Amino acid sequence: MNLNSQFDLIRQSATVAMADRILALKSGGRNIIGLQVGDPDFGTHPAIAEAALKAIQSGLTHYGPSRGYAELREAIAAKLLRDENATYDPASEILVTHGGIHAYYAAMQSILNPGDDVLIPDPSWATHSNMAIMLRGNVIRVPAPAENRFIPHFDSWEKALTPKTRVIVLNYPSNPTGAYPTREYLQKLQDFAKANDLWIVSDEVYGSLYYEEKPVSAAAFDGAKARTILVNSLSKSYAMTGWRVGFLAAPASVIENALKAGQNSITCVAPFIQKAATFALTDPAIQQVTAQMRDGYARRRESVLRIARELESDKVRVSPPQGAFYFFLDLRPMKLSSLELCERILEEAGVGLVPGSAFGNQGEGFIRMCIAASDEDVESGFRKIVEWAG
């Protein structure tokens, strides 16, 4: 029997594969420090859970509106105006989705035709490329080398452009590097997109997690909204990864297509989860919790940098991430593949990581280390990595 050949082009998640390996080792009695999964170690705030519980108890356990409740869409619009300086009509330009991945799926499904070329930086989160391939797009990876802070040289966008190019996909702050470009760079990219009639799909799920100057949204430019689609979720900012609630902000014509994609894939986001999300976005005290989580990640980031200075390894090069909660550690001096590095560090040092090659060719020789773990695990795990490298 024939199968969908598109999936021959897609690899399974390296993060999930590593998690499975760790689970097997732990079941065998090994003590493993897991720094591979991008899942906040902070719990969802109890008040958010209470809002969901009250909604369940009130009977909100049936279908909800496919666009999302009006109050949630209004809360999302207020958040975008407050935090990103981007104005959206909650009635026609916002769609509630089943997490950030579903938002990205709905966005790409709405604008991509089979055979269209999609420009995606390398390295980047694998789902960005995989989803485009699943939807019959042709992915062109734009090098974002370490020597340029993992931001593509601007002429690389121009060199990658083809007559079939329809979309540029961004993810800033980046998974896996934590990098993000300047306002001037994004303005130039918007001008490039306008001149070549391109969409920009901007995954901004890590937008609230930054350690330097606040990153600029791709939609925060005059005229940008007409060609920019924002993908976001509550997963990282509110420690709600398992709740699976996100949103899409885009021109009304895109939202109409995305609504059809949503109705024919998930029907709707659970009503009680929508109520919890509304509470998370609008309660002032919860916004302070998000800031406290960012402070926690900043503390761990500084711990890693302090240990790196203390141990002075010439085999583990450390660059401070600007945002998100990852270090993209440079182990190229060891002259091993990133997959071999992760396998050996797991087996010999007891630390779970993700190979940089999972994010593209430019990630070869790097490993992604997540600091969304306890202070103790982050510090101990990083020390073990450096000591293993020798």
N, C-alpha and C positions, 0 to 999 in steps of 0.2 A: 504493500500500500504506500502511495506517495505521501510525503509530508511537506510542510511549508519550508521551502529551501532557504528562505530568508534567515531562519534560525541557525543555519550552518555558519553564518557570518557573525554570530553573537556568542560570546563567552559567558558562562555563568559568573555570578558575582564572586570576586576574589575575597571580599569581606565575609560573605556567607561561607565560602569554602574554608577560610581560616577559622571561623567560629566553630564549624563542624569538627575541624582538627583539634581545636582546643577542648571542645566538649569530650571528645574521645580520650584525650590525654588526661583530663581531669577525672573521668570515670575510672581510669586506670590508676588513680592515686597521685598523679603529678600535680604539683603546685604551680599554676600558670598565672602570670600577670597579663590580663587581656587589655591591650591598648590598640585594638584593631577596629572596634565598632564605633561609628559616629553617633552615639546615643548618650545624651546627657545623663550623668550619674545623679543629678538632682531629681528629686521626685516632683511630679505635678503638684502644684500648690493645693492643699486640702480644700480651700475655698472653691477652686475650679471643680474638683471632684464633687463637692457638695452641690454646686449648681447643676451638675449633670444628674445627681441622685434625685434632687427635687423635681427635675424635669421628667425623669422616669416615673416617679411617684405620682406626678400629675397626669400621667397618661400619654406623654409624648414618646410613644414607642411604635408608632405607625409610620406610613410614608410622610415625608415632608416635601416642600416645594423643591423642584429640581434646580432652580437658580440659587436656592438658599433663602432662609428667612430674611425679610426686608431689614429687620433690626441688625442682623449679622452683616449684611451687605453695607448697611450704613456705618456700622462700626469699622469695617474694613476700609471704607472710603475715608473715614475720619483718621484712621491710622496712617494711610498713605499720604494724606495731606499733612499730618503732623510730623511724620518721620521722614518722608521722602520728598516733600514739597511737590507732590503730584496730585492733580485734581481729577477725580473720576466720578461719574454719575452712578450711584448705587443701583439705580433701577435698570440700567441698560449696559453698563460697562464693567460689571463685576460678576463673577460666577464662583460659588462655593464648591470646592472639590474635595475628593477623598485623599487628602494629603498633597504634598508638593509634586510627587511623581505623576499623580493623576492630572494635576494642573498642567504639567508639562505635556503629558499625553494629549490632553484636550486642545492645548495650544497648537501643537504640531499637526494633529489631526485636522485642525481647522484651516490651516494655511498651506500644507504641503501636498503637492501632487506627485504621483509616482515619477521617479526620474529626476526630480528637482535636486540641485546640489545644496548642501548644508555645510556652512563653515563653522568649525568647532575648534577652539584652542586645544593644543596638546602640550601638557597633560590637562585632563579634565575628568570629572566623574563619569564613569563608564555608561551610565544610563542615558546621558545626553546623546551619545553616539548610537547606542543600542536601540533606543526608541525611534530615532530617525530611520535607521535601517529597517526596523520592523514595519514602518509605515511606507516602505518602498522608496525612501530617499537615498541619495548618494552622499556619503559623508566625506568631506575633505578636511583633513586635520591641518590646522595652522600652527606651526611651531611656536611655542612659548618657552624659550630656553631659560635655564636657571640663570645664565649670565645676564639676562635682561629682566630679572626679578619675576620670571614666569609670566611675563606679559608679552604678547607677540610684538615684534618690531612692526611698525605700521605698514611698511612696504610688503610684509608677509601677507597681509589681508589683500592687498592689491594684486600680488602674484597669484594668490589662490582663487581669485575671482574668475568665473566662467560665464558664458552666456546663459547657463542653466541655473546659476546661483540665485536662490530665493530667500535664504535665511542665514542670519548670523546668530549663533547661540553663545550667550555669555553666562558666567557664573562667578559673581564677585560679591563678597570675599569668596575665594575659590576653595573648593574641595578638589584636590588635596593640599594645595600650597598655602592657603590663607592670604594670597596676594589679591590686590585690587588696584586698578589704574587711577590716574589723576582725573580731575574734572576735565582738564584740557584734552586728554586722550579720548575720553568718552564723547566730548563734543565733536572731535575730529571724526570719530567713528560714526556718530549720528550723521554728520555731513556726508560721509562716504556712503552710508546706507541710503540717504535721500538721493544722492546723485545716481545710484545704481538700482533704485527701486527695490530695496531689500527690506525685509522684516528683521527686527532685532527681538529675539526672545531672551529675556534676562531673568535668570534664576537667582533670586535674591533672598533665599531662605536663611542665609547667615548674616543678613544685613545689620542685625542688631548686635552682632558679636565682633567688636573691633577694639584695637588697642592703640591705634594711632589716630590720625584725623578721620572723622566719620566718613565712610564711603558714600559716594554719590550714586543715587539711583539712575538707571539708564533712561528713565522717563522724566527726569528733572531738568529738561531742556526745552526751550521754545520750539513748538512744532513736533517734538519727539513722540508725543502720544499717538499720533496718526500712524506710526510705523513700529511702535514698541509694544511688546506684550510682556507683562510682569507675571512671573511665577513666584509664589510665596507659600508659606505654611506656618503653623504655630508650633511645629515640632521642635525646632532648636531654641527659639526665643522663649518658649513657655514650658519647656521640658514635657512636651505632649506628643512624643514620637508615636506611641501606640494608639493615640486617639484617631489618627489619620484624618486630619482636617487641614485644608489649605485653601488657596484661592487664586483666581486668575483675574487680572485687570487688563483690559484691552479695548480697542474700538468696538462699538456695538455690533458691527458686522461679524467680527471674530467671535464675540460672545455668543451670537446666535448660532454659529456653527458649533462652538464648543458645548453649548447647551444640548444640541442634538447628540454630540459625542458622549456627553454625560448621561443623558437619558437612556442611551443604548449601551451603556457599559455599567454604570452603578445605580441608575435611577435617581438616587438622592443620597446626601449625607444624613446619617441618623439624626433625627430632630433633637434628641437630648444632648448629642455632641455639639450640635450647632448652638444650643443654649449655653453650654459650657464655654464654647469659643467666644460667644458674645460677651460673656462675663469676663473672660481673660483679657479681651481687647479693651474693655471699657472701665474696669475697676482700677482706680488710681494706685491702690496698694499693690496690685499684681504687677504693675509697670515697674515698681521698685524692686520686686523680686527678680525681674529680668535683669535689671541693672546689677543686682547682687550676684547673679550667676556670672555675668560678664566679669565682675571683679574677681570671682573665684577662678575663672579661667586665666585671667591676667596674672593672678598670683602663681598659678602652676606654670604659666609661660615663663615668668621670671625665675622660677625654681630651676627649670630646664636650662635656661641661659646661664644661671649662676653655676650650676654643676658643670656645664660645658666649659666655662672659664676656668673652673677649678681643676678639671681633669686634663684639659688642653690636649685633646686627641687630634692627631693629624690624619686619622682614618674616618672619623665621624665629624663631618662639617655641619654646623648648625646655623641656620639663618632664622631670625625671629619672624614669625608670621605676623602679618598686619591684622588679620582677622580670622574668623572661624575658630575651631579648636583642634587644629592639627599642626604638627611639625612635619615637614617633608625633609627628612634627614638625608644628607648627601654622603653615601658610602662608596662613591665611585673609586676612591683610592684603593679599595680592597680588590677591585677588578673581578668581582663576582656578579652574576646576574641578580636582579632584585628578588626574583623568586627563590634562588638558592640562599640569598642572604636571609630572607624571612624564614625559610625552612630550617636553616641551621641555628638561627637565633631562637626559634621556638624550641627546637630539640635540645640545644646545648646551653641556652641561657634561661629558658622558660618564660619568654616574653612573646606575646602574640602581636603581630604587625601585619600590614598590607604591603605587598610589593608595588613599587612605583610603576612598574610596567603595566599594571592593571589600569592605569590612567592614561596610557599612551607611550609612544616611543621615547618622548622626551623625559619620561619618568624612569627610564632604565638606570639602574645604579642607585636609585633612591628608595627609601622606605617611608611609608606614612605611619606616624605615631600619633595616636589620639590622646589628648589631655582631658577628655571628658570622662575622667576616672578619678578616684580619690587622690588626694595630695600624696599620700604614702605610695600608692601604686605608680603614679607618674614619676615620682622621684626615684623609687627603687627600680622601676622598669628601665628608666633611661640610664641609670648607673650600670645596670646589668648589660645593656647594649654596648656602652662605651668600653666596659671592662672586657666583654667578649671580643670586641674588635681588636683590643690589645694596643 
